[in-house]
Amino acid sequence: MANVCAKEIEDATVQLWELLRELLNPTGDMLSAEAVSTLHSQIDELWIPYCSSAPGSQFESICRQYSFAPAMRSTTHFDDRSMAARMQIHADADQFIHSMRQRLEMGAASNKNIFLSHAATDERIALLLKAEVERRLPGVNVFCSSDPTDLPPGTRWSAEIQQALQGSSMLMFVASGRSLQRPWVWFECGTFWFSGRKILPVCLGDVRKNTLSPPLWELQAVNADEAAELKTALDAIASATGVTLSDASQLEGLAEKLKELDRDADAVSKIASGWLGTEWGGNYLAYEGPYQNLPLIDDIPFRMTMQQSLKTAGYDVALYDKSHFANLGEDGRFVQLTDRKSWRGYVTKGSDRLIARPRSQ
């Protein structure tokens, strides 16, 4: 009877695994430690009622009926075979996950398509990165929506972008202060995040790899304006695509060019948003902009570094008292310090206010 009951458990365990294997969806979502742990817990929850409960109860009933001593029960090897069946289904699950991981990694390595996500204002940055990656990693294809060869005029851009997202093994994300404010860029990153595919943030400007906001801070990012970090990015792309890096030279020049393009894009972005002026002390000395819609707070004390920042940005500056306000002229503006989000305040020294005018006028 012990042999019959143990055989029932073994056969039911094999059938349970065959059913589970058919139901498992072989995607990258299953490869996380949390997903693997959940799978094993679910196996135990199913194994006990469907495989061991009835045969185990039958064997226990016989043992009580005939008053089997523990030593006699152990000679039947029922418990050993039951435990072995339970361990086997867990081993089968681990082997399945291992094989699936290998298949997905091989598939990713054979996929040489990279999706380059960027804000529209970072178009020149994206095009340079595309050209450099494809030149230095022959065989890699970088999809960039700003490149007319990737997205020709007249193309249904949404469908093409979604197709490129699905067909790429890795997403390279231009992480600038401009792109982090674009919801479409977050959508593109989310597509890769939830499919378990690689995301490589390349940071520029004020956005640094160690200051990324969640959930991006969980990713291995690089600062694209540093030569050593660019090498790390190229190595990561080579690993993801299975392509050999053929040229890692002149990365210092590339880093400087990316830094320059980031400054240009930032200037264009600020002009487009209506802000004119310059950064100072983590805030903004506004010559002109949408600050009129922000609440006015108390006056801000004048500092010589404010004057120097405005002069460096191409403005002539002066302190005017109230009796001379009428002489400012059309090109003169009161300078206001603002965070460009919620407040503004006049820059003053005693009864004087700071004014500025573009040097070119």
DONUTOR-508689 format. One record per residue (C-alpha): residue in three letters; x, y, z. Coordinates in Angstrom, 3 decimals, padded with zeros to 6 digits. Example, Ala and Ser with C-alpha at 12.3 -4.5 7.8 and 13.67 -1.06 7.14 Angstrom:
<sites>
{"Ala", {012.300, -004.500, 007.800}}
{"Ser", {013.670, -001.060, 007.140}}
</sites>
This chain:
<sites>
{"Met", {000.000, 000.000, 000.000}}
{"Ala", {002.870, 002.413, 000.739}}
{"Asn", {004.175, 001.833, -002.776}}
{"Val", {000.733, 002.523, -004.288}}
{"Cys", {000.267, 005.774, -002.350}}
{"Ala", {003.805, 006.994, -003.098}}
{"Lys", {003.320, 006.191, -006.795}}
{"Glu", {000.115, 008.244, -006.830}}
{"Ile", {002.005, 011.244, -005.435}}
{"Glu", {004.842, 010.867, -007.963}}
{"Asp", {002.464, 010.553, -010.938}}
{"Ala", {000.326, 013.500, -009.772}}
{"Thr", {003.479, 015.611, -009.308}}
{"Val", {004.594, 014.902, -012.888}}
{"Gln", {001.130, 015.834, -014.188}}
{"Leu", {001.065, 019.048, -012.124}}
{"Trp", {004.418, 020.166, -013.513}}
{"Glu", {003.359, 019.441, -017.100}}
{"Leu", {000.285, 021.599, -016.571}}
{"Leu", {002.251, 024.436, -014.941}}
{"Arg", {004.900, 024.393, -017.669}}
{"Glu", {002.200, 024.903, -020.314}}
{"Leu", {000.739, 027.821, -018.388}}
{"Leu", {004.007, 029.640, -017.657}}
{"Asn", {004.594, 032.660, -019.885}}
{"Pro", {008.260, 032.639, -020.984}}
{"Thr", {009.031, 036.369, -020.690}}
{"Gly", {011.632, 038.433, -018.894}}
{"Asp", {009.031, 039.304, -016.246}}
{"Met", {009.515, 035.833, -014.717}}
{"Leu", {013.238, 036.192, -014.163}}
{"Ser", {013.170, 038.489, -011.147}}
{"Ala", {013.948, 036.995, -007.732}}
{"Glu", {010.483, 038.016, -006.530}}
{"Ala", {008.765, 036.229, -009.440}}
{"Val", {010.813, 033.041, -008.902}}
{"Ser", {009.999, 033.048, -005.184}}
{"Thr", {006.298, 033.524, -005.963}}
{"Leu", {006.387, 030.613, -008.404}}
{"His", {007.849, 028.247, -005.785}}
{"Ser", {005.258, 029.350, -003.221}}
{"Gln", {002.461, 028.703, -005.695}}
{"Ile", {003.884, 025.246, -006.481}}
{"Asp", {003.703, 024.329, -002.772}}
{"Glu", {000.159, 025.674, -002.513}}
{"Leu", {-000.908, 023.452, -005.429}}
{"Trp", {001.213, 020.379, -004.656}}
{"Ile", {-000.244, 019.648, -001.228}}
{"Pro", {-003.977, 019.498, -002.176}}
{"Tyr", {-003.557, 018.089, -005.684}}
{"Cys", {-000.661, 015.650, -005.227}}
{"Ser", {-000.057, 014.595, -001.644}}
{"Ser", {-003.193, 015.216, 000.399}}
{"Ala", {-005.351, 012.225, -000.628}}
{"Pro", {-002.578, 009.563, -000.901}}
{"Gly", {-000.969, 010.879, 002.286}}
{"Ser", {-004.259, 010.685, 004.202}}
{"Gln", {-004.836, 007.143, 002.922}}
{"Phe", {-001.376, 006.033, 004.040}}
{"Glu", {-001.790, 007.687, 007.453}}
{"Ser", {-005.116, 005.888, 007.909}}
{"Ile", {-003.494, 002.503, 007.203}}
{"Cys", {-000.636, 003.261, 009.617}}
{"Arg", {-003.133, 004.046, 012.394}}
{"Gln", {-005.279, 001.028, 011.569}}
{"Tyr", {-002.370, -001.401, 011.893}}
{"Ser", {-000.534, 000.603, 014.581}}
{"Phe", {002.699, 000.841, 012.574}}
{"Ala", {005.622, 001.925, 014.716}}
{"Pro", {007.743, 004.837, 013.380}}
{"Ala", {010.611, 002.424, 012.649}}
{"Met", {008.338, 000.169, 010.595}}
{"Arg", {006.857, 003.151, 008.744}}
{"Ser", {010.312, 004.362, 007.729}}
{"Thr", {011.054, 001.040, 006.045}}
{"Thr", {008.255, 001.717, 003.515}}
{"His", {010.141, 004.821, 002.231}}
{"Phe", {006.770, 006.532, 001.691}}
{"Asp", {007.867, 009.796, 003.330}}
{"Asp", {011.176, 009.776, 001.430}}
{"Arg", {009.451, 009.299, -001.937}}
{"Ser", {006.849, 011.943, -001.118}}
{"Met", {009.541, 014.474, -000.192}}
{"Ala", {011.586, 013.539, -003.278}}
{"Ala", {008.567, 014.201, -005.522}}
{"Arg", {008.080, 017.620, -003.917}}
{"Met", {011.756, 018.494, -004.346}}
{"Gln", {011.685, 017.297, -007.962}}
{"Ile", {008.907, 019.670, -009.032}}
{"His", {010.861, 022.592, -007.543}}
{"Ala", {014.001, 021.388, -009.356}}
{"Asp", {012.009, 021.165, -012.606}}
{"Ala", {010.841, 024.758, -012.099}}
{"Asp", {014.409, 025.979, -011.502}}
{"Gln", {015.624, 024.177, -014.612}}
{"Phe", {012.806, 025.699, -016.659}}
{"Ile", {013.687, 029.208, -015.460}}
{"His", {017.379, 028.597, -016.152}}
{"Ser", {016.653, 027.443, -019.705}}
{"Met", {014.284, 030.339, -020.275}}
{"Arg", {016.899, 032.825, -019.066}}
{"Gln", {019.449, 031.369, -021.474}}
{"Arg", {017.000, 031.567, -024.386}}
{"Leu", {016.103, 035.169, -023.624}}
{"Glu", {019.750, 036.171, -023.242}}
{"Met", {020.637, 034.514, -026.544}}
{"Gly", {017.701, 036.221, -028.217}}
{"Ala", {018.693, 039.608, -026.796}}
{"Ala", {022.298, 039.110, -027.883}}
{"Ser", {021.180, 038.421, -031.449}}
{"Asn", {018.998, 041.547, -031.458}}
{"Lys", {021.189, 044.452, -032.504}}
{"Asn", {018.437, 047.088, -032.422}}
{"Ile", {018.725, 049.968, -029.936}}
{"Phe", {015.922, 052.451, -029.258}}
{"Leu", {017.149, 055.989, -028.534}}
{"Ser", {014.684, 057.921, -026.371}}
{"His", {015.035, 061.705, -026.187}}
{"Ala", {013.147, 064.991, -025.925}}
{"Ala", {012.575, 066.942, -029.141}}
{"Thr", {014.838, 069.718, -027.836}}
{"Asp", {017.670, 067.157, -027.584}}
{"Glu", {017.496, 066.245, -031.279}}
{"Arg", {021.114, 067.195, -032.087}}
{"Ile", {022.360, 065.230, -029.069}}
{"Ala", {020.375, 062.175, -030.137}}
{"Leu", {021.557, 062.317, -033.743}}
{"Leu", {025.198, 062.558, -032.648}}
{"Leu", {024.818, 059.604, -030.279}}
{"Lys", {023.145, 057.533, -033.008}}
{"Ala", {025.938, 058.283, -035.489}}
{"Glu", {028.707, 057.545, -032.972}}
{"Val", {027.182, 054.299, -031.672}}
{"Glu", {026.564, 052.935, -035.183}}
{"Arg", {030.071, 053.927, -036.305}}
{"Arg", {031.854, 052.500, -033.277}}
{"Leu", {029.701, 049.339, -033.076}}
{"Pro", {029.276, 048.136, -036.685}}
{"Gly", {026.078, 046.136, -037.052}}
{"Val", {024.146, 047.961, -034.324}}
{"Asn", {021.048, 049.777, -035.556}}
{"Val", {019.905, 052.758, -033.476}}
{"Phe", {016.316, 053.909, -033.961}}
{"Cys", {016.068, 057.672, -033.470}}
{"Ser", {012.756, 059.410, -034.175}}
{"Ser", {014.613, 062.634, -035.073}}
{"Asp", {016.375, 060.862, -037.961}}
{"Pro", {014.253, 061.071, -041.152}}
{"Thr", {015.717, 057.771, -042.337}}
{"Asp", {014.213, 056.081, -039.263}}
{"Leu", {010.931, 057.999, -039.355}}
{"Pro", {010.336, 059.316, -042.928}}
{"Pro", {007.888, 062.200, -043.530}}
{"Gly", {004.323, 060.961, -043.860}}
{"Thr", {004.916, 057.947, -041.598}}
{"Arg", {002.357, 057.128, -038.919}}
{"Trp", {004.875, 057.997, -036.233}}
{"Ser", {003.041, 056.454, -033.267}}
{"Ala", {002.783, 053.016, -034.883}}
{"Glu", {006.402, 053.137, -036.111}}
{"Ile", {007.702, 054.130, -032.695}}
{"Gln", {005.733, 051.368, -030.973}}
{"Gln", {007.067, 048.825, -033.459}}
{"Ala", {010.633, 050.031, -032.854}}
{"Leu", {010.071, 049.833, -029.087}}
{"Gln", {008.925, 046.220, -029.350}}
{"Gly", {011.748, 045.230, -031.690}}
{"Ser", {014.696, 046.630, -029.717}}
{"Ser", {016.822, 044.800, -027.164}}
{"Met", {017.911, 047.925, -025.308}}
{"Leu", {016.779, 051.504, -024.712}}
{"Met", {019.315, 054.322, -024.502}}
{"Phe", {017.722, 057.314, -022.770}}
{"Val", {019.118, 060.859, -023.077}}
{"Ala", {018.524, 061.930, -019.466}}
{"Ser", {018.556, 065.730, -019.513}}
{"Gly", {016.598, 068.256, -017.500}}
{"Arg", {014.440, 068.704, -020.587}}
{"Ser", {013.667, 065.051, -021.301}}
{"Leu", {012.725, 064.265, -017.696}}
{"Gln", {009.777, 066.648, -018.099}}
{"Arg", {008.410, 064.897, -021.210}}
{"Pro", {005.665, 062.282, -020.550}}
{"Trp", {006.290, 060.493, -023.863}}
{"Val", {009.882, 059.765, -022.852}}
{"Trp", {008.629, 058.219, -019.611}}
{"Phe", {006.214, 056.069, -021.636}}
{"Glu", {009.085, 054.771, -023.758}}
{"Cys", {011.164, 053.953, -020.684}}
{"Gly", {008.163, 052.240, -019.091}}
{"Thr", {007.760, 049.974, -022.106}}
{"Phe", {011.247, 048.573, -021.484}}
{"Trp", {011.012, 048.667, -017.693}}
{"Phe", {007.992, 046.384, -017.479}}
{"Ser", {009.291, 043.970, -020.126}}
{"Gly", {012.546, 043.447, -018.223}}
{"Arg", {014.747, 044.768, -021.042}}
{"Lys", {017.860, 046.880, -020.504}}
{"Ile", {017.630, 050.676, -020.078}}
{"Leu", {020.765, 052.819, -020.228}}
{"Pro", {020.301, 056.446, -019.054}}
{"Val", {023.001, 058.763, -020.457}}
{"Cys", {022.987, 061.861, -018.264}}
{"Leu", {023.814, 065.405, -019.335}}
{"Gly", {023.926, 068.855, -017.750}}
{"Asp", {022.521, 069.141, -014.250}}
{"Val", {021.200, 065.576, -014.402}}
{"Arg", {023.864, 063.234, -012.998}}
{"Lys", {023.829, 059.468, -012.677}}
{"Asn", {023.866, 059.608, -008.858}}
{"Thr", {020.982, 062.112, -008.646}}
{"Leu", {018.427, 060.430, -010.903}}
{"Ser", {014.898, 060.323, -009.538}}
{"Pro", {013.182, 057.013, -008.774}}
{"Pro", {012.664, 054.596, -010.378}}
{"Leu", {015.570, 055.480, -012.709}}
{"Trp", {018.025, 055.530, -009.792}}
{"Glu", {017.834, 051.723, -009.780}}
{"Leu", {019.487, 051.622, -013.223}}
{"Gln", {023.202, 051.646, -014.014}}
{"Ala", {023.498, 055.090, -015.652}}
{"Val", {026.449, 057.026, -017.126}}
{"Asn", {027.420, 060.690, -017.375}}
{"Ala", {027.698, 061.219, -021.122}}
{"Asp", {029.926, 064.285, -020.795}}
{"Glu", {032.749, 062.195, -019.268}}
{"Ala", {034.994, 060.150, -021.579}}
{"Ala", {035.400, 057.185, -019.213}}
{"Glu", {031.639, 056.992, -018.747}}
{"Leu", {031.088, 057.014, -022.515}}
{"Lys", {033.365, 053.981, -022.766}}
{"Thr", {031.213, 052.258, -020.134}}
{"Ala", {028.094, 053.047, -022.176}}
{"Leu", {029.617, 051.640, -025.377}}
{"Asp", {030.674, 048.468, -023.543}}
{"Ala", {027.133, 048.060, -022.188}}
{"Ile", {025.665, 048.362, -025.686}}
{"Ala", {028.231, 045.888, -027.024}}
{"Ser", {027.269, 043.407, -024.300}}
{"Ala", {023.528, 043.823, -024.924}}
{"Thr", {023.812, 043.371, -028.700}}
{"Gly", {026.683, 040.899, -028.974}}
{"Val", {028.621, 043.318, -031.194}}
{"Thr", {032.340, 044.035, -030.766}}
{"Leu", {033.349, 047.620, -030.014}}
{"Ser", {035.634, 048.585, -032.914}}
{"Asp", {036.615, 052.140, -031.969}}
{"Ala", {036.945, 053.637, -028.481}}
{"Ser", {039.180, 056.551, -029.491}}
{"Gln", {038.616, 060.309, -029.137}}
{"Leu", {035.969, 059.929, -026.470}}
{"Glu", {037.199, 063.110, -024.772}}
{"Gly", {036.227, 065.101, -027.866}}
{"Leu", {032.841, 063.379, -028.039}}
{"Ala", {032.186, 064.156, -024.366}}
{"Glu", {032.987, 067.837, -024.936}}
{"Lys", {030.743, 067.973, -028.007}}
{"Leu", {027.852, 066.443, -026.043}}
{"Lys", {028.435, 068.975, -023.283}}
{"Glu", {028.309, 071.798, -025.830}}
{"Leu", {025.123, 070.485, -027.448}}
{"Asp", {023.517, 070.180, -024.026}}
{"Arg", {024.263, 073.845, -023.280}}
{"Asp", {022.825, 074.850, -026.662}}
{"Ala", {019.680, 072.781, -026.128}}
{"Asp", {019.239, 074.268, -022.670}}
{"Ala", {019.496, 077.809, -024.033}}
{"Val", {016.979, 077.084, -026.797}}
{"Ser", {014.624, 075.465, -024.290}}
{"Lys", {014.729, 078.477, -021.985}}
{"Ile", {014.068, 080.927, -024.820}}
{"Ala", {011.198, 078.798, -026.057}}
{"Ser", {009.668, 078.806, -022.594}}
{"Gly", {009.842, 082.609, -022.426}}
{"Trp", {012.678, 082.883, -019.898}}
{"Leu", {015.561, 085.274, -020.533}}
{"Gly", {018.338, 085.810, -018.039}}
{"Thr", {020.859, 083.550, -016.356}}
{"Glu", {021.300, 080.943, -013.635}}
{"Trp", {022.510, 082.167, -010.245}}
{"Gly", {022.866, 080.278, -006.979}}
{"Gly", {020.577, 077.462, -008.053}}
{"Asn", {017.842, 079.921, -009.106}}
{"Tyr", {017.319, 082.257, -012.042}}
{"Leu", {017.994, 085.964, -012.557}}
{"Ala", {015.160, 086.757, -014.948}}
{"Tyr", {015.476, 089.683, -017.360}}
{"Glu", {012.191, 088.654, -018.943}}
{"Gly", {009.876, 085.672, -018.755}}
{"Pro", {006.577, 084.285, -017.482}}
{"Tyr", {007.511, 085.359, -013.956}}
{"Gln", {004.655, 087.895, -014.070}}
{"Asn", {002.298, 084.992, -013.337}}
{"Leu", {004.231, 084.019, -010.200}}
{"Pro", {003.487, 085.526, -006.756}}
{"Leu", {005.726, 088.442, -005.783}}
{"Ile", {007.625, 087.945, -002.539}}
{"Asp", {009.889, 090.229, -000.494}}
{"Asp", {012.818, 091.955, -002.162}}
{"Ile", {016.020, 089.947, -002.612}}
{"Pro", {019.305, 091.562, -001.456}}
{"Phe", {021.705, 092.412, -004.298}}
{"Arg", {024.980, 090.471, -004.505}}
{"Met", {027.987, 091.277, -006.682}}
{"Thr", {027.920, 087.720, -008.025}}
{"Met", {024.488, 088.502, -009.475}}
{"Gln", {025.993, 091.358, -011.466}}
{"Gln", {028.845, 089.169, -012.672}}
{"Ser", {026.474, 086.358, -013.752}}
{"Leu", {024.352, 088.790, -015.779}}
{"Lys", {027.405, 090.371, -017.412}}
{"Thr", {028.736, 086.935, -018.347}}
{"Ala", {025.340, 086.145, -019.902}}
{"Gly", {025.555, 089.278, -022.102}}
{"Tyr", {023.608, 091.875, -020.127}}
{"Asp", {024.501, 095.413, -019.061}}
{"Val", {023.350, 095.931, -015.479}}
{"Ala", {022.860, 098.884, -013.145}}
{"Leu", {021.114, 099.836, -009.894}}
{"Tyr", {018.350, 102.429, -010.367}}
{"Asp", {016.503, 104.335, -007.665}}
{"Lys", {012.837, 105.234, -007.966}}
{"Ser", {013.497, 108.720, -009.307}}
{"His", {015.167, 107.257, -012.394}}
{"Phe", {012.693, 104.481, -013.215}}
{"Ala", {011.202, 106.601, -016.000}}
{"Asn", {014.594, 106.634, -017.766}}
{"Leu", {014.932, 102.870, -018.086}}
{"Gly", {013.964, 102.880, -021.759}}
{"Glu", {012.174, 100.163, -023.676}}
{"Asp", {015.084, 097.736, -023.475}}
{"Gly", {015.585, 098.032, -019.707}}
{"Arg", {013.965, 095.492, -017.402}}
{"Phe", {013.856, 094.997, -013.657}}
{"Val", {015.804, 091.879, -012.748}}
{"Gln", {013.868, 089.406, -010.619}}
{"Leu", {015.176, 086.334, -008.846}}
{"Thr", {012.878, 083.327, -009.213}}
{"Asp", {012.782, 079.546, -008.999}}
{"Arg", {010.727, 079.676, -012.250}}
{"Lys", {007.970, 077.692, -010.530}}
{"Ser", {006.316, 079.443, -007.605}}
{"Trp", {007.847, 082.806, -006.650}}
{"Arg", {009.710, 085.931, -007.783}}
{"Gly", {011.267, 088.926, -006.045}}
{"Tyr", {012.922, 092.193, -007.077}}
{"Val", {016.682, 092.410, -006.568}}
{"Thr", {017.394, 095.513, -004.479}}
{"Lys", {020.118, 097.405, -002.676}}
{"Gly", {018.610, 099.850, -000.234}}
{"Ser", {016.029, 101.805, -002.243}}
{"Asp", {017.636, 100.836, -005.582}}
{"Arg", {016.494, 098.071, -007.885}}
{"Leu", {018.654, 096.064, -010.242}}
{"Ile", {017.911, 096.514, -013.947}}
{"Ala", {019.438, 094.898, -017.024}}
{"Arg", {019.402, 095.281, -020.796}}
{"Pro", {020.856, 092.989, -023.494}}
{"Arg", {024.334, 094.195, -024.493}}
{"Ser", {023.588, 093.721, -028.198}}
{"Gln", {020.868, 096.386, -028.197}}
</sites>
